[in-house]
């Protein structure tokens, strides 16, 4: 299985944690970003993701390499959904194994922050009133 993946299938965090498991790792940290039912005071029906896939995968792998160098982790996996993602479903899943928990937590946070800043994945919100809005990579965290 691939450590860096774009998929139209539902995300399974257990699969990612299995991919990064390492007998030298004392910790596995994970993150699952899910679709919520509101943003900016409006009801959200679902999200829709598109990507420039070759560049997105290349950038995801680069983030993984940088996380390994910076935090001395064992393994990292990053999977992102494309297409329609319903309320409560995962949009992004990250799993990191490391010798100790601090490195795993820090690398996981680093990966999601860098992904939102640098990877060409585009999110469109579909609201309850049938309006839509493309969301910039760095969103307002007060949603």
C-alpha positions as CSV (number, residue, x, y, z in Angstrom):
1,X,0.0,0.0,0.0
2,X,1.1,3.6,-0.7
3,X,2.1,5.9,2.2
4,X,0.9,9.0,0.2
5,X,-2.4,8.6,-1.5
6,X,-5.4,10.5,-3.0
7,X,-8.5,8.4,-3.0
8,X,-12.3,8.6,-3.7
9,X,-12.8,5.8,-1.1
10,X,-13.6,6.3,2.6
11,X,-10.5,6.7,4.8
12,X,-9.6,4.0,7.3
13,X,-7.3,5.3,10.0
14,X,-6.6,1.7,11.2
15,X,-5.1,1.0,7.7
16,X,-2.7,4.0,8.0
17,X,-1.6,3.1,11.5
18,X,-0.8,-0.4,10.3
19,X,1.2,1.0,7.5
20,X,3.4,3.1,9.7
21,X,3.8,0.6,12.5
22,X,7.5,-0.2,13.2
23,X,9.0,-2.4,15.9
24,X,11.4,0.5,16.9
25,X,8.5,2.9,17.4
26,X,7.1,3.4,20.9
27,X,4.3,5.7,19.6
28,X,1.9,6.1,16.8
29,X,0.0,9.4,16.5
30,X,-2.8,10.0,14.1
31,X,-5.1,12.7,12.8
32,X,-8.4,12.4,11.1
33,X,-10.0,15.6,9.7
34,X,-13.8,15.1,9.2
35,X,-16.5,17.1,7.5
36,X,-18.5,19.1,10.0
37,X,-22.1,20.3,9.5
38,X,-21.4,24.0,9.7
39,X,-18.8,26.7,8.8
40,X,-18.9,30.5,9.0
41,X,-22.4,30.4,10.5
42,X,-23.9,28.4,7.7
43,X,-25.1,24.8,7.6
44,X,-22.9,22.6,5.4
45,X,-24.4,19.7,3.4
46,X,-21.1,18.1,2.2
47,X,-17.6,19.0,0.9
48,X,-16.1,18.3,-2.4
49,X,-12.4,18.0,-3.1
50,X,-10.4,18.3,-6.3
51,X,-6.6,18.1,-6.7
52,X,-3.9,18.6,-9.2
53,X,-2.9,14.9,-8.5
54,X,0.7,14.6,-9.7
55,X,1.8,17.7,-7.9
56,X,-0.3,16.9,-4.8
57,X,1.3,13.5,-4.4
58,X,4.7,14.9,-5.0
59,X,4.2,17.6,-2.3
60,X,2.7,15.0,0.2
61,X,5.8,12.9,-0.2
62,X,8.0,15.9,0.3
63,X,6.2,16.8,3.5
64,X,6.7,13.2,4.6
65,X,10.5,13.4,4.0
66,X,10.7,16.8,5.7
67,X,8.8,15.4,8.7
68,X,11.2,12.4,8.9
69,X,14.2,14.7,8.8
70,X,12.9,17.3,11.2
71,X,11.3,15.0,13.9
72,X,13.3,11.7,13.5
73,X,10.2,9.7,13.0
74,X,10.1,6.1,11.7
75,X,7.2,6.3,9.2
76,X,4.5,8.7,8.0
77,X,1.4,8.1,5.9
78,X,-0.9,10.8,4.5
79,X,-4.1,10.0,2.6
80,X,-6.6,12.6,1.3
81,X,-10.1,12.1,0.0
82,X,-11.2,13.5,-3.4
83,X,-14.8,13.9,-4.6
84,X,-17.8,14.2,-2.3
85,X,-17.1,13.8,1.5
86,X,-20.3,13.7,3.6
87,X,-20.8,15.0,7.1
88,X,-18.8,13.0,9.6
89,X,-16.6,11.3,7.0
90,X,-12.9,11.7,6.9
91,X,-11.3,14.1,4.5
92,X,-7.6,13.7,5.5
93,X,-5.9,11.0,7.5
94,X,-2.3,11.1,8.8
95,X,-0.5,8.5,10.9
96,X,3.1,8.9,12.2
97,X,5.3,6.4,14.1
98,X,8.2,7.5,16.2
99,X,10.4,6.3,19.0
100,X,8.6,8.7,21.4
101,X,5.2,10.4,21.6
102,X,6.4,14.0,21.3
103,X,8.0,13.4,17.9
104,X,4.9,11.6,16.6
105,X,2.6,14.3,17.8
106,X,4.8,17.1,16.4
107,X,5.3,15.4,13.1
108,X,1.5,14.8,12.7
109,X,0.7,18.5,13.4
110,X,3.5,19.6,11.1
111,X,2.1,17.4,8.3
112,X,-1.5,18.7,8.5
113,X,-0.3,22.3,8.7
114,X,2.1,22.0,5.7
115,X,-0.5,20.1,3.7
116,X,-3.1,22.9,4.1
117,X,-0.4,25.5,3.2
118,X,1.3,23.8,0.2
119,X,-0.6,20.9,-1.4
120,X,-2.8,21.7,-4.4
121,X,-6.0,20.2,-3.0
122,X,-9.1,22.3,-3.4
123,X,-12.2,22.2,-1.2
124,X,-15.6,23.3,-2.2
125,X,-18.3,23.7,0.5
126,X,-21.9,22.9,-0.3
127,X,-24.2,24.8,2.0
128,X,-27.8,24.0,3.2
129,X,-29.1,26.9,1.1
130,X,-27.6,25.3,-2.1
131,X,-24.9,28.0,-2.3
132,X,-21.3,26.9,-2.7
133,X,-17.9,28.4,-1.9
134,X,-14.3,27.4,-2.8
135,X,-12.2,27.5,0.4
136,X,-8.7,28.7,0.3
137,X,-6.0,26.3,1.6
138,X,-5.5,28.3,4.8
139,X,-9.1,28.6,6.1
140,X,-10.4,30.8,8.9
141,X,-10.1,28.6,12.0
142,X,-13.2,30.3,13.6
143,X,-15.7,28.2,11.5
